[in-house]
Amino acid sequence: MARNNSTTISLILLAAGESSRLGTPKQLLMYKGKNLLQHTIDMTLTLGMDTFIVLGAYGEKIQNQVNTFDAKIVENEEWNEGLSSSIRKGLEAVLNSNPDTEAVILLLCDQPFLSAEILRQILEKYHDTGLPIVHCHYGEASGPPTLFHRSMFTYLLELKGGQGAKKVVDRFPDQVAFIDFPHGSLDIDTPEDYQQLIDAS
């Protein structure tokens, strides 16, 4: 497989949550013949970038139901601390694997309309602007996937509890470039969200 020209940019797939509002692991919800996590893994593989999958709650069950291929599994035993623990564990694993990592892209498994094209646009925007953060506009809101240059790693590692990467984005508003991801706001947190996805497909 041809490597992406950003060989020192890695993907961190955050999939350690317990899906408390859903009542079942969102990672394993079926969509178009595959579970959501498998959809995301398969999509990232087309980019030829190193991928790190952070698992926590339901970790063993999830691993039994997905093919991770060449992606690296990162076990987050502190998943119940909140999202910050998964960001920290994922980033530490990336840096242990390659201390010279230039940037990472944080992504979630419950955005069913995330595509390789969106991730390519993030990389292009990063190279075109030279800014250390590339974030997604959903319209009125914004969110992941988000690229962070290594100059932002310290701030990601300082996140606590349920804080997500958007806290770092908001801290440096003049250092952020955006791409449009109109369907990014559709994620799966509740049974109603999942039903809306199934109805739409």
FENMOUR-V9369 format. One line per field, one symbol per residue. ss: DSSP state (H for helix, E for strand, - for the rest). burial: I if it has 16 or more other C-alpha atoms within 10 Angstrom, else O. Layout:
ss=???
burial=???
This chain:
ss=--------EEEEEEE----------HHH-EE--EEHHHHHHHHHH-----EEEEE---HHHHH--------EEEE---HHH-HHHHHHHHHHHHHHH-----EEEEEE-------HHHHHHHHHHHHHH---EEEEE----EEEEEEEEHHHHHHHH--------HHHHHH-HHHEEEEE----------HHHHHHHHHH-
burial=OOOOOOOIIIIIIIIIIIIOOOOOIIIIIOIOOOIIIIIIIOOIIOIIIIIIIIIIIIIOOIOOOIOIOOIIIIIIOOIIOIIIIIIIIIIIIIOOOOOOIIIIIIIIIIIIIIOIOIIOIIIOIIOOOOIIIIIIIIOOOIIIIIIIIIOIIOOIIOIOOOIIIOOIIOOOOOOIIIIOIOOIIIIIOIOOOIOOIOOOO
